Amino acid sequence: MSAVRDHFWVWGHEAGSHDTVYNLYRGSRMTPAEGAYYLGVPNLIMVCFGGKPEPAQFDLYARSFTPLKRVVWSIIGDSSSTRNNAQSDLEAVLALAEEFPNITGAIMDDFFHPLDARGVFSRMGVPRLAEFRAHLHAAPRPLDLWVVLYDHDLDLPVQAHLAQCDIVTFWTWKPENLAKLEEHFARAEALTPGKRRMLGCYLFDFSAGKEITAAQMEAQCALGLRWLEEGRIDGMIFLATCICDLNYPAVEWTREWIAAVGDRELARA
């Protein structure tokens, strides 16, 4: 048996990454490792935002993550990490994983986008994903390939891309669409047979640059815990570390909720 907390992850960016982008009321200084400690979760996903950190700095961050149980690192960062449109950070992450044994996978953020004039809807094609997966699985310690799937990606022809991934993280971009989370997640399940899935939970409304409510956090966390117990998901991810020191009610509610449920034994149906 495992504890509920063992299935919780926090999404990490460099300190201050969101300060001038999402209408935060003040700047944040919380680092990714501090965010994991503050929320009380043992696992972290480190993702490049705006191209930072650069691969030459990865080891500095990885060392601060040594006390954590599991770490997943982006090989394709957020959509503003434009270097990853042409070149992934795969080689840097593979090298990092050889030194730091708690690195267990690599993630592709903001991977899908609306269909463009060429009919393209992803940052890399299926053959490239197959190469990523092959390299990750062939590592001295095989690593998982993760991907981000948003609710607004569900109408895109993404199934062949998702088939190359080991773990699919599902996110609801606009809080008002949380009312349809059960319906949308069922569609995501249908697109990902045999895959492990994670529920992504935003701690802030990044779509509109404003707070989300504690009630909205409570609703998605209740669903996430139920799905975790039913075996429909492998874990929950809370985003992001670089707002966790701003005293937003949704962050504080989540921190208290994790403290309340985290040490319970996970009862699988």
BAFI-3210 file (N, C-alpha, C; in Angstrom, 3 decimals, decimal comma, padded with zeros to 6 digits):
// residues 269
n [1|2|3|4|5|6|7|8|9|10|11|12|13|14|15|16|17|18|19|20|21|22|23|24|25|26|27|28|29|30|31|32|33|34|35|36|37|38|39|40|41|42|43|44|45|46|47|48|49|50|51|52|53|54|55|56|57|58|59|60|61|62|63|64|65|66|67|68|69|70|71|72|73|74|75|76|77|78|79|80|81|82|83|84|85|86|87|88|89|90|91|92|93|94|95|96|97|98|99|100|101|102|103|104|105|106|107|108|109|110|111|112|113|114|115|116|117|118|119|120|121|122|123|124|125|126|127|128|129|130|131|132|133|134|135|136|137|138|139|140|141|142|143|144|145|146|147|148|149|150|151|152|153|154|155|156|157|158|159|160|161|162|163|164|165|166|167|168|169|170|171|172|173|174|175|176|177|178|179|180|181|182|183|184|185|186|187|188|189|190|191|192|193|194|195|196|197|198|199|200|201|202|203|204|205|206|207|208|209|210|211|212|213|214|215|216|217|218|219|220|221|222|223|224|225|226|227|228|229|230|231|232|233|234|235|236|237|238|239|240|241|242|243|244|245|246|247|248|249|250|251|252|253|254|255|256|257|258|259|260|261|262|263|264|265|266|267|268|269]
n.u [000,846|000,388|000,830|-001,551|-000,309|002,013|001,310|001,051|002,072|004,032|004,111|006,855|008,456|011,062|011,831|009,783|008,874|006,291|005,800|005,520|003,697|001,128|-000,560|-000,173|-000,487|001,749|005,328|006,857|009,101|009,547|011,217|011,326|011,938|011,351|008,629|007,601|008,211|006,690|004,023|003,951|004,444|005,945|006,974|008,093|007,646|009,702|009,755|010,708|010,243|009,590|012,005|013,767|014,957|018,134|019,766|022,430|022,152|020,704|021,689|022,141|019,619|018,664|020,199|019,130|016,772|017,290|016,358|013,744|011,288|010,574|011,307|010,380|011,355|011,241|011,459|010,461|009,611|007,323|005,029|006,291|008,918|010,746|012,996|012,616|010,898|012,279|014,349|014,731|015,219|016,201|018,691|020,116|018,512|018,609|021,331|021,342|019,728|021,372|023,056|021,388|019,396|016,698|015,292|012,775|011,426|010,482|008,925|006,592|005,539|002,745|002,210|000,429|-001,421|-003,778|-005,067|-003,027|-002,447|-001,191|-002,233|-001,079|-000,797|000,766|003,862|005,906|006,249|004,717|006,762|009,018|008,331|008,291|011,013|011,911|010,707|011,914|014,622|014,411|013,408|015,516|017,473|019,968|018,566|015,392|013,259|010,142|007,953|006,192|003,250|001,448|-002,002|-004,648|-008,045|-009,106|-007,791|-009,046|-010,602|-008,844|-006,906|-005,308|-004,624|-002,694|-000,308|-000,494|-000,363|002,309|003,240|003,915|002,705|-000,074|-000,972|-003,742|-005,470|-007,544|-008,080|-009,583|-011,214|-014,038|-014,749|-014,399|-016,750|-017,420|-015,596|-015,713|-016,972|-015,154|-012,793|-013,474|-013,548|-010,850|-009,804|-010,826|-009,291|-006,823|-006,178|-004,930|-002,916|-001,102|-002,443|-002,569|-004,083|-004,197|-004,115|-004,852|-003,622|-004,303|-006,020|-004,832|-005,711|-007,155|-005,738|-006,260|-007,373|-008,366|-011,117|-011,299|-013,357|-013,517|-011,068|-011,533|-013,548|-012,297|-010,232|-011,593|-012,751|-010,378|-009,176|-011,056|-010,894|-008,261|-008,393|-010,044|-008,416|-008,341|-006,692|-003,152|-002,046|-001,992|-001,392|-000,187|-000,228|001,279|004,702|005,728|003,840|003,214|003,866|002,250|-000,005|-002,557|-005,980|-006,762|-004,367|-003,650|-005,833|-005,447|-002,977|-003,668|-005,526|-003,941|-002,341|-004,299|-005,256|-003,058|-001,484|-003,032|-003,669|-003,700|-006,612|-007,399|-009,934]
n.v [-001,203|002,287|005,718|008,356|010,803|010,068|010,040|012,576|015,467|018,385|021,124|022,649|025,789|028,173|030,464|033,321|033,205|033,757|036,351|038,742|038,084|036,992|038,731|038,742|039,788|040,512|039,968|036,689|034,692|032,057|029,005|026,015|023,670|024,656|025,099|022,484|021,569|023,383|022,797|020,197|017,890|015,010|014,745|016,109|018,083|019,485|022,211|023,965|027,424|030,053|029,482|029,099|027,235|027,103|024,319|024,145|024,877|022,946|020,978|022,367|022,882|020,239|019,198|020,464|019,117|016,659|015,530|014,825|012,340|011,545|012,913|014,606|015,846|018,553|017,991|019,304|022,503|025,052|026,868|029,291|028,648|028,697|027,538|024,869|024,261|023,510|021,973|019,541|019,114|016,641|015,159|016,486|015,975|013,180|012,847|014,091|012,390|010,211|010,993|011,740|009,789|010,002|011,066|010,285|010,495|012,241|015,193|016,679|019,817|021,992|020,831|020,330|022,326|024,691|023,729|024,666|026,568|024,680|022,362|021,354|020,423|019,928|020,194|018,486|015,688|012,376|010,368|011,564|011,563|008,852|008,351|009,826|008,334|005,832|006,402|007,222|004,921|003,244|004,085|003,726|003,514|002,971|005,548|007,352|008,708|011,611|013,657|016,714|017,182|019,159|020,126|021,481|020,289|018,008|017,674|017,523|015,527|013,616|011,072|009,244|010,476|010,484|007,785|007,195|007,950|007,415|008,368|010,410|013,655|015,410|018,444|021,197|024,111|026,527|027,675|027,716|025,565|023,408|022,405|020,535|018,550|015,779|014,693|015,499|014,260|011,590|011,439|011,863|009,538|007,664|008,254|007,354|004,517|002,020|003,634|005,369|007,908|011,319|013,777|017,143|020,054|023,347|026,022|028,604|030,902|030,861|031,373|033,721|035,391|035,650|034,938|031,582|030,029|028,725|026,898|025,932|024,613|022,698|021,137|019,938|018,576|016,754|015,099|014,174|012,717|010,685|009,432|008,599|006,693|004,888|003,982|005,206|007,307|007,888|009,815|013,222|016,564|019,697|023,053|026,203|026,058|028,656|030,457|029,884|031,224|033,413|033,667|033,023|032,090|029,592|028,187|027,985|026,550|024,141|023,309|022,803|020,778|018,744|018,193|017,105|014,791|013,475|011,509|009,300|005,841|004,679|003,587|001,347|000,695]
n.w [000,000|-000,658|000,360|-000,020|-000,534|-001,882|-004,504|-005,361|-007,139|-007,862|-010,076|-011,446|-012,003|-012,803|-010,160|-009,963|-012,574|-013,521|-012,922|-014,493|-016,369|-015,900|-014,487|-011,718|-008,293|-006,943|-007,003|-007,048|-005,097|-004,757|-005,106|-007,226|-005,617|-003,057|-003,373|-003,582|-001,018|000,500|-000,214|000,592|-000,912|-002,487|-005,027|-008,161|-011,110|-013,383|-015,446|-018,318|-018,762|-020,856|-022,017|-019,943|-017,102|-018,883|-020,535|-019,528|-016,915|-015,680|-013,903|-011,544|-010,553|-010,351|-008,281|-006,065|-005,947|-004,924|-002,404|-003,064|-004,027|-006,711|-009,898|-012,797|-015,955|-018,273|-021,754|-023,830|-023,437|-022,164|-024,361|-024,880|-024,770|-027,126|-028,265|-028,152|-030,186|-032,393|-031,451|-029,010|-025,428|-024,891|-024,849|-022,858|-020,625|-020,484|-019,860|-017,381|-015,903|-015,576|-013,574|-011,479|-009,697|-009,010|-011,091|-013,235|-015,616|-018,688|-019,882|-022,194|-022,682|-023,440|-025,970|-028,066|-030,435|-031,919|-035,148|-037,852|-040,908|-042,427|-041,620|-039,359|-035,948|-033,789|-031,946|-032,582|-034,810|-035,083|-035,721|-034,552|-031,868|-031,404|-031,579|-029,334|-027,273|-027,640|-027,075|-024,396|-023,168|-023,580|-021,908|-019,262|-016,826|-017,533|-018,719|-018,479|-021,000|-020,908|-021,520|-022,070|-022,151|-023,020|-022,200|-024,396|-026,471|-027,166|-029,451|-031,494|-033,837|-032,091|-031,283|-032,334|-031,642|-028,832|-028,402|-028,446|-026,034|-022,538|-020,212|-019,737|-019,043|-017,914|-018,420|-017,452|-018,957|-018,666|-015,793|-015,693|-017,212|-015,606|-014,715|-016,560|-016,213|-015,592|-017,861|-019,882|-019,048|-019,332|-022,099|-022,616|-021,491|-023,301|-025,502|-024,771|-024,352|-022,162|-021,174|-018,570|-016,486|-015,413|-013,347|-013,927|-011,955|-011,774|-009,810|-010,111|-012,221|-015,141|-017,665|-017,634|-016,012|-013,218|-009,835|-008,925|-007,249|-003,887|-003,729|-006,340|-006,474|-004,511|-005,673|-007,943|-006,702|-005,103|-007,057|-008,213|-006,104|-005,786|-008,298|-008,181|-006,147|-007,429|-009,387|-011,848|-012,391|-012,013|-010,466|-009,114|-010,154|-009,156|-010,085|-010,009|-008,768|-008,682|-007,801|-005,263|-002,924|-002,614|-001,119|-002,080|-001,837|-003,012|-003,206|-000,510|000,510|-000,868|000,145|002,826|002,404|001,265|003,475|005,098|003,770|002,821|004,189|004,382|003,755|000,440|-000,863|-003,148|-005,514]
ca.u [000,000|001,101|000,076|-002,115|000,692|003,005|000,781|000,918|003,193|003,915|004,677|007,844|009,127|011,993|011,235|009,435|008,554|004,977|005,630|005,117|002,952|-000,231|-001,299|-000,044|-000,554|003,115|006,270|007,110|010,505|009,614|011,868|010,598|012,109|010,605|007,211|007,283|008,261|005,588|002,766|004,035|004,376|007,282|007,341|008,122|007,832|010,442|009,434|011,258|009,253|010,301|013,355|014,611|016,415|018,806|020,353|023,666|021,805|019,824|022,245|022,003|018,275|018,532|020,811|018,183|015,655|017,764|015,520|012,431|011,211|010,576|011,374|010,223|011,961|010,735|012,305|009,836|009,068|006,064|004,984|007,232|010,276|010,739|014,106|012,145|010,134|013,175|015,291|014,310|016,263|016,278|020,041|020,476|017,759|019,181|022,590|020,991|019,171|022,464|023,660|020,388|018,538|015,269|014,656|012,078|010,745|010,616|007,594|006,428|004,510|002,129|002,657|-000,544|-001,908|-004,833|-004,641|-002,585|-002,771|-000,595|-002,863|-000,219|-001,392|001,680|005,201|006,727|005,439|004,716|008,067|009,944|007,945|008,760|012,449|012,032|010,335|012,930|015,819|014,111|013,264|016,811|018,408|020,377|017,323|014,365|012,479|008,835|007,643|004,947|002,775|000,325|-003,208|-005,665|-009,424|-009,376|-007,115|-009,763|-011,179|-007,764|-006,568|-004,095|-004,483|-001,435|000,747|-000,635|000,011|003,757|003,569|003,646|001,843|-000,798|-001,477|-004,938|-005,622|-008,677|-007,437|-010,443|-011,913|-015,465|-014,947|-014,323|-018,087|-017,482|-014,386|-015,983|-017,226|-013,934|-011,815|-013,910|-013,085|-009,400|-009,596|-011,110|-008,185|-005,554|-006,320|-003,714|-001,936|-001,240|-002,954|-002,475|-004,980|-003,553|-004,965|-004,278|-003,803|-004,551|-006,643|-003,866|-006,402|-007,678|-004,874|-006,945|-007,450|-009,497|-011,656|-011,062|-014,423|-013,122|-010,013|-012,129|-014,300|-011,418|-009,469|-012,482|-012,795|-009,063|-008,971|-011,912|-010,326|-007,040|-008,808|-010,647|-007,393|-008,488|-005,495|-002,002|-001,630|-002,491|-000,328|-000,621|000,563|002,715|005,480|006,097|002,809|002,826|004,145|001,475|-001,139|-003,846|-006,821|-006,760|-003,108|-003,684|-006,789|-004,818|-001,950|-004,342|-006,137|-002,865|-001,982|-005,381|-005,470|-001,823|-000,911|-003,951|-003,340|-004,511|-007,495|-007,764|-011,157]
ca.v [000,000|003,558|006,841|009,253|011,828|009,556|010,210|014,011|016,127|019,823|021,596|023,648|026,725|029,074|031,496|034,571|033,008|034,280|037,672|039,806|037,455|036,574|039,686|038,467|041,053|040,839|038,976|035,505|034,297|030,657|028,106|024,755|022,805|025,255|024,882|021,110|021,525|024,166|022,073|018,907|016,802|014,437|014,569|017,403|018,154|020,714|022,565|025,231|028,452|031,133|029,020|029,010|027,334|026,515|023,021|024,274|025,120|021,887|020,236|023,176|022,619|018,821|018,956|020,906|018,175|015,353|014,917|014,431|010,941|011,415|014,166|014,527|017,068|018,836|017,989|020,388|023,411|025,710|027,380|030,399|028,079|028,484|026,702|023,496|024,025|022,863|021,076|019,188|019,026|015,217|014,709|017,065|015,283|011,827|012,968|014,443|011,199|009,307|011,478|011,907|008,615|010,243|011,497|009,098|010,691|013,490|015,664|017,641|020,784|022,769|020,082|020,484|023,684|024,652|023,429|025,825|026,536|023,478|021,194|020,893|020,716|019,499|020,767|017,437|014,651|011,055|009,702|012,162|011,069|007,465|008,435|010,222|007,222|004,786|006,838|007,227|003,537|002,571|004,648|002,741|003,368|003,411|006,707|007,478|009,890|012,253|014,727|017,528|017,189|020,071|019,832|022,007|019,453|016,749|017,572|017,372|014,115|013,459|009,730|008,614|011,078|010,003|006,369|007,106|008,434|006,496|009,018|011,567|014,548|016,068|019,772|022,055|025,416|027,581|027,137|027,510|024,260|022,345|021,824|019,420|017,766|014,343|014,390|015,667|013,243|010,334|011,506|011,667|008,106|006,946|008,524|006,880|003,175|001,390|004,613|005,949|009,272|012,209|014,917|018,420|020,987|024,689|026,773|029,988|030,948|031,436|031,765|035,071|036,168|035,983|033,825|030,670|029,979|027,508|025,951|025,276|023,659|021,595|020,274|019,094|017,689|015,663|014,173|013,559|011,711|009,539|008,725|007,953|005,498|003,963|003,555|005,860|008,121|007,494|010,888|014,575|017,557|021,038|024,005|025,937|026,482|030,081|031,318|029,280|032,097|034,652|033,624|032,883|031,136|028,260|027,541|027,658|025,460|022,919|022,922|022,212|019,523|017,758|017,807|016,319|013,485|012,946|010,371|008,167|004,758|004,740|002,430|001,142|-000,095]
ca.w [000,000|-000,674|000,893|-001,032|-000,826|-002,824|-005,856|-005,598|-007,804|-008,067|-011,348|-011,085|-012,914|-012,125|-009,311|-010,640|-013,988|-013,889|-012,305|-015,426|-017,465|-015,581|-013,657|-010,293|-007,557|-006,543|-007,484|-006,236|-005,033|-004,365|-006,049|-007,367|-004,448|-001,951|-003,632|-003,199|000,448|001,055|-000,405|001,248|-001,888|-002,629|-006,439|-008,845|-012,557|-013,668|-016,829|-018,802|-019,065|-021,529|-022,336|-018,746|-017,214|-020,027|-020,155|-018,749|-015,509|-015,175|-012,765|-010,336|-010,043|-010,008|-006,974|-005,031|-005,928|-004,457|-001,365|-003,569|-004,444|-008,159|-010,648|-014,250|-016,509|-019,622|-022,956|-024,586|-022,442|-022,495|-025,733|-025,046|-024,847|-028,571|-028,724|-028,224|-031,407|-033,350|-030,778|-027,656|-024,403|-024,561|-024,506|-021,557|-019,582|-020,378|-019,122|-016,005|-015,244|-015,206|-012,325|-010,428|-009,855|-008,778|-012,342|-013,722|-016,886|-019,432|-020,254|-023,283|-022,297|-024,535|-027,142|-029,148|-030,676|-032,941|-036,522|-038,611|-042,336|-043,024|-041,022|-038,271|-034,641|-032,730|-032,078|-033,190|-035,416|-034,449|-035,781|-033,579|-030,543|-031,317|-031,270|-027,931|-026,407|-027,765|-026,341|-022,965|-022,697|-023,694|-020,932|-018,245|-016,065|-018,487|-018,314|-019,113|-021,790|-020,477|-022,395|-021,606|-022,979|-022,499|-022,599|-025,737|-027,464|-027,340|-030,786|-032,459|-034,105|-031,291|-030,731|-032,742|-030,831|-027,459|-028,361|-028,249|-024,687|-021,431|-019,225|-020,272|-018,005|-018,462|-017,819|-017,817|-019,061|-018,124|-014,621|-015,914|-017,833|-014,605|-014,594|-017,504|-016,043|-015,683|-019,278|-020,665|-018,677|-019,958|-023,497|-022,592|-021,264|-024,546|-026,430|-024,214|-023,770|-021,672|-020,705|-017,240|-016,605|-014,262|-013,392|-013,667|-011,215|-011,708|-008,573|-010,524|-013,542|-016,071|-018,895|-017,477|-015,136|-011,968|-008,898|-008,898|-005,896|-003,114|-004,084|-007,593|-006,122|-003,757|-006,582|-008,760|-005,829|-004,701|-008,184|-008,374|-005,075|-006,106|-009,459|-007,710|-005,419|-008,394|-010,325|-013,152|-012,557|-011,200|-009,588|-009,312|-010,303|-008,771|-010,871|-010,155|-007,605|-008,698|-007,201|-003,984|-001,784|-002,777|-000,197|-002,754|-001,103|-003,619|-002,826|000,913|000,685|-001,373|001,112|003,975|001,955|001,145|004,838|005,684|003,114|002,263|004,878|004,335|002,823|-000,766|-001,006|-004,548|-005,702]
c.u [000,880|000,216|-000,450|-001,071|001,709|002,586|000,559|002,225|002,958|004,667|005,607|008,330|010,155|011,236|010,975|009,009|007,258|004,768|005,064|004,220|001,468|-000,955|-001,285|000,012|000,802|004,022|006,454|008,606|010,650|010,225|011,047|010,716|011,339|009,105|006,772|007,238|007,052|004,260|002,763|003,880|005,792|007,802|007,204|008,312|008,486|010,312|010,047|010,124|010,002|011,744|014,269|014,081|016,933|019,506|021,617|023,387|021,021|020,376|022,134|020,631|018,148|019,117|019,861|016,994|016,045|016,898|014,163|012,452|011,362|010,554|011,201|010,650|011,457|011,830|011,728|009,137|007,767|006,149|005,911|008,689|010,530|011,930|013,657|011,225|010,977|014,046|014,808|015,506|016,501|017,666|020,470|019,766|018,268|020,487|022,326|020,517|020,256|023,096|022,670|019,331|017,065|014,564|014,077|011,413|011,016|009,238|007,653|005,253|003,968|002,417|001,720|-000,981|-003,003|-004,253|-004,212|-002,894|-002,215|-001,252|-002,061|-000,838|-000,488|003,071|006,190|005,789|005,575|006,072|009,071|009,600|008,388|010,251|012,661|011,791|011,402|014,183|015,586|014,025|014,592|017,851|018,803|019,286|016,207|013,494|011,171|008,749|006,254|004,542|001,622|-000,798|-004,226|-007,060|-009,722|-008,589|-007,949|-010,362|-010,116|-007,471|-005,258|-003,772|-003,168|-000,255|000,700|-000,207|001,503|004,176|003,203|002,628|001,245|-001,327|-002,605|-005,256|-006,862|-008,196|-008,269|-011,259|-013,402|-015,761|-014,765|-015,681|-018,251|-016,293|-014,644|-016,208|-015,940|-012,893|-012,191|-013,490|-011,573|-009,058|-009,798|-009,991|-006,884|-005,675|-004,969|-002,660|-002,176|-001,610|-002,776|-003,481|-004,213|-004,530|-004,268|-004,614|-004,162|-005,210|-005,695|-004,520|-006,867|-006,822|-005,563|-006,993|-008,558|-009,935|-011,262|-012,124|-014,101|-011,999|-010,612|-012,844|-013,377|-010,576|-010,319|-012,592|-011,474|-008,816|-009,830|-011,337|-009,030|-007,386|-009,412|-009,632|-007,508|-007,328|-004,402|-001,585|-002,285|-001,308|-000,892|000,332|000,270|003,438|005,669|004,933|002,493|003,102|003,328|000,192|-002,489|-004,680|-006,808|-005,493|-003,179|-004,685|-006,147|-003,757|-002,584|-004,972|-005,092|-002,442|-003,029|-005,485|-004,172|-001,302|-001,850|-003,411|-004,274|-005,303|-007,919|-009,006|-010,835]
c.v [001,251|004,623|007,683|010,270|011,364|009,755|011,677|014,574|017,633|020,181|022,753|024,484|027,513|030,077|032,757|034,420|033,681|035,731|038,726|039,292|037,301|037,472|039,302|039,789|041,455|039,738|037,839|035,207|032,801|029,812|026,832|023,850|023,345|025,045|023,487|020,976|022,229|023,420|020,715|017,748|016,305|014,357|015,890|017,223|019,501|021,041|023,914|026,172|029,636|030,775|028,856|027,961|026,716|025,232|023,114|024,471|023,965|021,221|021,022|022,966|021,184|018,521|019,372|019,962|016,813|014,753|014,421|012,992|010,791|012,791|013,835|015,868|017,307|018,660|018,949|021,269|024,040|026,352|028,566|029,941|027,687|027,660|025,254|023,228|023,292|021,797|020,808|019,243|017,570|014,803|015,242|016,342|013,856|011,856|013,257|013,212|010,200|009,707|011,502|010,810|008,847|010,815|010,270|009,282|012,050|013,894|016,662|018,544|021,480|022,132|020,240|021,940|023,624|024,358|024,700|025,630|025,296|022,208|020,607|021,304|020,285|020,062|019,773|016,384|013,317|010,356|010,259|011,680|009,625|007,425|008,827|009,033|006,119|005,150|006,790|005,808|002,783|003,104|003,571|002,479|003,850|004,527|006,754|008,759|010,381|013,316|015,451|017,456|018,101|019,638|020,356|021,284|018,241|016,576|017,483|015,887|013,712|012,012|009,061|009,180|010,539|008,553|006,183|007,458|007,389|007,063|010,272|012,375|015,375|017,332|020,480|023,498|026,532|027,028|026,901|026,159|023,100|021,696|020,617|018,475|016,269|013,915|014,454|014,608|011,887|010,300|011,296|010,202|007,317|007,114|007,854|005,485|002,600|002,335|004,956|007,416|010,017|013,345|016,173|019,399|022,340|025,349|028,240|029,912|031,650|031,860|033,207|035,936|036,593|034,744|032,852|030,543|028,681|026,464|025,223|024,276|022,448|020,621|019,370|018,156|016,511|014,633|013,437|012,468|010,473|008,735|008,009|006,645|004,448|003,423|004,175|006,806|007,571|008,582|012,202|015,537|018,931|022,055|025,420|026,487|027,990|031,010|030,879|030,160|033,389|034,672|033,630|031,835|029,727|027,492|027,096|026,545|024,131|022,417|022,250|020,870|018,424|017,274|016,883|014,921|012,771|011,684|009,161|007,086|004,842|003,446|002,332|000,276|-001,407]
c.w [000,000|-000,049|-000,261|-001,476|-001,869|-004,276|-006,206|-006,166|-007,803|-009,343|-011,040|-012,253|-012,101|-011,264|-010,128|-012,079|-014,421|-013,462|-013,249|-016,540|-017,148|-014,580|-012,179|-009,527|-006,989|-007,077|-006,503|-006,225|-004,742|-005,477|-006,199|-006,139|-003,248|-002,121|-003,252|-001,685|001,052|000,939|000,298|000,293|-002,189|-004,062|-007,188|-010,346|-012,848|-015,150|-017,183|-019,176|-019,667|-021,825|-021,147|-017,791|-018,509|-019,590|-019,318|-017,255|-014,893|-013,917|-011,466|-009,703|-009,560|-008,636|-005,848|-004,916|-005,353|-003,348|-001,864|-004,060|-005,950|-008,802|-012,130|-014,825|-017,924|-020,671|-023,998|-023,564|-022,892|-023,879|-025,954|-025,002|-026,302|-029,066|-028,907|-029,406|-032,445|-032,710|-029,360|-026,707|-023,993|-024,105|-023,138|-020,418|-019,398|-019,588|-017,651|-015,236|-014,862|-013,883|-011,169|-010,553|-009,567|-010,010|-013,038|-015,074|-017,487|-019,941|-021,394|-022,935|-023,542|-025,891|-028,332|-029,255|-031,739|-034,329|-037,229|-040,097|-043,028|-042,512|-039,880|-036,936|-033,500|-032,996|-032,672|-033,767|-034,699|-034,553|-034,772|-032,166|-030,351|-031,006|-029,810|-027,017|-026,445|-026,979|-024,834|-022,413|-022,734|-022,718|-019,918|-017,210|-016,988|-017,901|-019,095|-019,933|-021,402|-021,502|-021,715|-022,635|-022,306|-022,934|-023,998|-026,830|-027,863|-028,727|-031,876|-032,689|-033,422|-030,933|-031,104|-031,961|-029,403|-027,325|-028,132|-026,826|-023,638|-020,455|-019,847|-019,097|-018,599|-017,682|-018,343|-017,782|-018,431|-016,955|-014,841|-016,559|-016,858|-014,377|-015,510|-017,352|-016,173|-017,126|-020,092|-020,320|-019,266|-021,428|-023,567|-022,356|-022,554|-025,564|-026,005|-023,610|-023,357|-021,142|-019,236|-017,404|-015,291|-014,447|-013,022|-013,034|-011,125|-010,375|-008,832|-011,891|-014,512|-017,377|-018,842|-016,569|-013,861|-011,081|-009,292|-007,442|-005,201|-003,440|-005,379|-007,357|-005,421|-004,687|-007,382|-007,901|-005,354|-005,813|-008,323|-007,362|-005,347|-007,259|-009,089|-006,989|-006,355|-009,396|-011,702|-013,435|-011,658|-010,226|-009,938|-009,310|-009,976|-009,402|-010,403|-008,935|-007,530|-008,370|-005,766|-002,771|-001,822|-001,948|-000,904|-002,021|-001,690|-003,264|-001,370|001,204|000,264|-000,404|002,325|003,610|001,829|002,526|005,455|005,086|002,776|002,899|004,955|003,405|001,635|-000,899|-002,464|-004,648|-006,386]
res [m|s|a|v|r|d|h|f|w|v|w|g|h|e|a|g|s|h|d|t|v|y|n|l|y|r|g|s|r|m|t|p|a|e|g|a|y|y|l|g|v|p|n|l|i|m|v|c|f|g|g|k|p|e|p|a|q|f|d|l|y|a|r|s|f|t|p|l|k|r|v|v|w|s|i|i|g|d|s|s|s|t|r|n|n|a|q|s|d|l|e|a|v|l|a|l|a|e|e|f|p|n|i|t|g|a|i|m|d|d|f|f|h|p|l|d|a|r|g|v|f|s|r|m|g|v|p|r|l|a|e|f|r|a|h|l|h|a|a|p|r|p|l|d|l|w|v|v|l|y|d|h|d|l|d|l|p|v|q|a|h|l|a|q|c|d|i|v|t|f|w|t|w|k|p|e|n|l|a|k|l|e|e|h|f|a|r|a|e|a|l|t|p|g|k|r|r|m|l|g|c|y|l|f|d|f|s|a|g|k|e|i|t|a|a|q|m|e|a|q|c|a|l|g|l|r|w|l|e|e|g|r|i|d|g|m|i|f|l|a|t|c|i|c|d|l|n|y|p|a|v|e|w|t|r|e|w|i|a|a|v|g|d|r|e|l|a|r|a]
***
